[in-house]
Amino acid sequence: MKFCAIVVLFIVLAINGCDCKIVQFIFGDSLSDVGNNKNLPRSLATANLPFYGIDFGNGLPNGRFTNGRTVSDIIGDKIGLPRPVAFLDPTMNEDVILENGVNYASGGGGILNETGGYFIQRFSLWKQIELFQGTQDVVVAKIGKKEADKFFQDARYVVALGSNDFINNYLMPVYSDSWKYNDQTFVDYLMETLESQLKMLHSLGARKLMVFGLGPMGCIPLQRALSLDGNCQNKASNLAKKFNKAATTMLLDLEAKLPNASYRFGEAYDLVNDIITNPKKYGTNKTLLKSNEAFINEISFRKIIDHSFSTQIYFFVMKKV
């Protein structure tokens, strides 16, 4: 009798397949990290100090580099998809992957492997993609290749990196990239690398993907602290503009070349700049903004989702091809 029940269950699963959810896979840096670096024992890029997490959950540091929600939290909450669990979360297993997706983001990580080297441990985008390949192997073993292929092609993907490649690489003389490249050739180097990474993700099933652009990097607290007058540094912000322009063109070209690709670029620069320039519109002031990058992130990404390209995001998330 027990044998018959197992056979019947196997036949039902074979007919119906996996009734899998649509989930997200997040690749990013500290703007999206929900606890990976917290579980890297030698990482110097951790969010374990007071006030991290103060407006989230129990108010204690939780691995997020913010007082509240990360970019990925905001996106998931707004569009009704589950929040992906950190890859290094102790609860991670096949069922968690199928139910929630995975967040590979790592504070200090960049598009380039060499970025953020002085943090000792962090996941670059190449490493995050390697971890994603391991995730695929686990899911294939769980539900079979045919259903796994469908699961990964139906999923939504977010790539949000790039600022560390400037702030914790190119703009710091301790890194060789700072003297091997000029502004334009370094942006070209980033685009060549990012294009290869997006092609790799496409080969692994990523069809619906959003790449977030960079905000005015010269206005983050670290860059202001390095300036003589405490104001924004134009060089870093101009590099962000160059990156965004190049990434927009590259994504359009890739979408046209790769089969069934639906790619979107999330323009963040103007929205974040508006918050910095007109803080009273958002219920704060310039003094608070100078020390509250998390507030800027929260407000700006809410605005991106609510206004700037909400139609594109809902197409990206909800439309089945």
Secondary structure, 3 states (H helix, E strand, C coil): CHHHHHHHHHHHHHHHCCCCCCCEEEEECCCCCECCHHHCCCCCCCCCCCCCCCCCCCCCCCCECCCCCCHHHHHHHHHCCCCCEECCCCCCCHHHHHHHEEECCCCCCCCCCCCCHHHCCCCCHHHHHHHHHHHHHHHHHHHCHHHHHHHHHHCEEEEECCHHHHHHHHCCCCCCHHHHCCHHHHHHHHHHHHHHHHHHHHHCCCCEEEEECCCCHHHCHHHHHHCCCCCCCHHHHHHHHHHHHHHHHHHHHHHHHCCCCEEEEECCHHHHHHHHHCHHHHCCCHHHHHHCHHHHHHHHHHHHHHHHCHHHHHHHHHCCC
